[in-house]
Amino acid sequence: MRYLFLFPFFLFTLKINAQNCIGPIGPRAFQMELQQLRSNPNDVARLRMAMQVFLPYCLNSGQVFQVCRAFGSDPFRVDFAYAAYPNVIDPTNFYDVYDALDLKSSAFRLHDMILGELVIVPVPIEPAPVPNPPVPLCEVSSADVEEIKSLVRAASFKDSMEKQAKMMVKSKHCFRVDQIIDLLSVFSYDDSKLLVAKFAYDYCVDTQNYYRVVNSFSFKSYQDDLTRFIGERN
C-alpha cells in the first residue's frame, strides 16, 4: 500500500458509517454503472454522474477505489472518495482507497478532509432518484460465447485473434468468469490469454471470482502476472 503510513492515524478516527444510504449495489449493476461512468467525456461529467449514481448506495472500500480510478486526475478522486466515506460499509478498509491516488499530497489531503481539518464547501448536486424500475439484467448467453469463439478462431493470425476477442468482449459486456475462461481456451499462447484476460476484467460481472482465470495459463510466470493484476484492481 503506497500510503499505509497514514493507517495508524486514520484507524484511530474511524467510526461506523453507512447510516444514510439505501443499501448495497449489486456487482452487476455496479459494473454496468462503472462502464457508463468511464464512457463520459471528461472528469467533470464523470464526477457529476458518480455523485448521482453511486452515493445513494452503501459502497464498500473496493468499490470506492474502482470509481476513483475511473477519473483521470487526483482532485476528482479525492472529491468522490471524501463524499463516499460517510456511507462506506467497511471503514476499516478505507485506507485502501488511498492507493487510487497518484500523489502523496493527495492522500494527505483526503486524510485531512476526513479528519475534519479542512473546511470543505460542497458543490451542490441534485440527488439521484432511487432506480425505478430496477437496472435490467446484463448477461452474455452461451450462444453469444460460442459465436465469439468462432469469430476469434476465424481470425487465424495471433494478433488479429487478440483484436477480435477484445472487440467482441467490449461490445457484449457483462461476462461471467466461467465464460471468460471458455473464451481463453481458443488461444494457444499464454501471452495472448494474458492480454485478453486483463482486458476482460472490466467487463466481468463477478470479479470476486476472477482468481479462477489464473488456472487458464500453462506457465507460472503468466499465472503470477495475472494474480498481481487482480490484486492491484481489488
N, C-alpha and C positions, 0 to 999 in steps of 0.2 A: 504494500500500500504506500503510495507516494507521500501521503500526508498523515501517516499513522502517528507521528509525533503529536498531533492535536488530540488524539483519542483520550488520554487521561483527563485532560481538562474538559473535553466535550462530554464524556460519560458522566462526569460529576453533575452536569446541568440537566441531564435528561429527565423527562417526565413521561407519564403515559399520555399518548396523543390519540388521534383518530376518534375524536368525540363528536365532530360536526360533519361527518361525511355520510353518504347514503349507503355505503357498503363497498366491498371489493369489486374490482372489474375483472371479468373472466379473461383467461390468457388469449383466447381467440379474439375477443373484442379489443383487448389491449393491443395486440399485434396489428389488427386492422387499422385502428386509430393511429398507431405509431407510423404505419406506412403512409397514411394520409398526411400526417404531420410532416414527414420527410419530403413530400411532394410539394409543399408550399415553397414559393419562390425565394423568400428571404427570412431572416431571423425575426424580424418584426411580426410578420404574418404567422410564423411558427409559434412565437410566444403567445400571441393572442389566442390562437387555436388551442395551444396546450393548456392555457389557463381555463378556457371554456370547457374543454372536453375532459381533462384529467382531474382537475382539482375537486370536482364534486365527489370523487371516489376516494376510498381508503386505499392508498397505494402502499406497497412495500418499498424498501430502500432500493432493491434491484430495479424496480420499475421506474423510480425517480432517476436512477442512474441512466437507464436507457433513453428516457425522454431528454435528459440533459445532453446526452451525446448526439441527439438529433440536431442540436444547434451548432452553428459554425464558430461561435466565439464565447469566451467565458462570461461576459456580462449577462448574457441572456440565460446561460446555465445557472448562474448564481441567483438571478431573479426567480427562475422557476423553482429551484431547489428550496430557496427560502420560503416561497409561497406554499410549497407542498409539505414542508416539515410539520406543521401543526396536525395534519391528518395522516401522518405516516404510522403504519401499524407496528413497525419494528424499529423504534427509535434507537435501540442499542446498536443497530447495524448502520445507522445513518452516516457514520464516518466513511463508509464505502463510497458514498456519493462524492466525496472529495476527489476520488480518482477520476471522476468525469471532467475535472478541471485541468487545464493545461498549465496554469501558472500557480506558483506557491502563494503569491499575493492574493489570488482569487480565493484560494482555500482559507486564508486568514480572514478575508472579508466575509465570506459566508459564515465562518465560525463566529466572528464578532457580531454579525447580524442576528444569529440565533441566540447569542448570549444577551442581546439587547443593548450592546454597547454603541450601536449606530442608530441614528434616527432615520427610519425609512418612511418615505412618503409614497404609499402605494399608488400605482396608476389605476384609475377606475376602469374596470372591465365588466361588461354586463355578464351576470351569472348565466351559465348554460342550463337550459331546462333538462329535467330528467329524461333520458332517452325513452321515447314512446312513439311508435312501437319499438320493441327490442331490436337490437342490432341483428340483422339477418345472419344466418349460419353461413360461415365461409368454409368451404371444403373443396378438395380435389377428389374426383371419383377414381375408382380403379381403372375405368376405361380411359380416363384422361392420362393416367400414368403410363398405361400401355401405349397410347398414342405418342406420348412424349418420347418414350424409349425407342419406338420405331423411327421417329424423325431423327433422333440423335444417331442411331445406327446408320441411317441412310446418308448421314453427312460424311461418313467414311474417314476423312482425314482427322487426325488428332485435334488440331486447332479448331477446325470447323465443328467437330463434335462438341467441344467445350463451349463454343459460342452459341451453338444451337440449344444446348442444355440450359445455359444461363438465360437465354432469351425466353425459353418456354417456362422456366421457373418464375421469372419475373412477371410473365403475362398471366399465369394461373393463380399465383399467391396461395397462401393457406395450405401448405403441405404438412403432413404428419411425418414424424421421424421415420416410421417404417417405410413410407413412400419415398423418402429421400434415399434411404438405404437401397431400396429397389432400383432407383434411378442410377445410383452409383455403380451398380453391378454391370452396367453397359460398358463401362470404361475398363480398359486392360491395365492402365498405368496408374500408379498411386498419385503421381503429381497432378494428373487430370482430376482424379477423385477429390484430392485436397482442394483444388481450386473451386470445384463445383460445390463441395460440402461447405466451404466458408461462405460462398456467395448465397447458398440456400438458407443459411441460418436466419437471415432477416425475413424469410418467407415461411418460417416454420411456426406452427401454432402450439407446439408442445416442446419448447426449447429446454424445459426442465429434464427432458429425456434425451437430449442431444448427445450425451456421452455414449449412447449405443452406436452412434455412427462411427466411433473410433474403430470398432471391430471390422469395418469395411476395408481396412488397409492391410497390405501384406507385410509391410516393413514398419518396425518400431519407430523409426525416426519420423515417419508421417503420422503415426498414431500420437506421438508426443507433441507434434506440431499442432494437430487439431485440438488436443487436450489443453494446450496452453491458450489457444484461441478461444475455446469455450470458457475457460477460467477468466480471461480478460473481459469477455462480454457479459458475464454474470455478476 
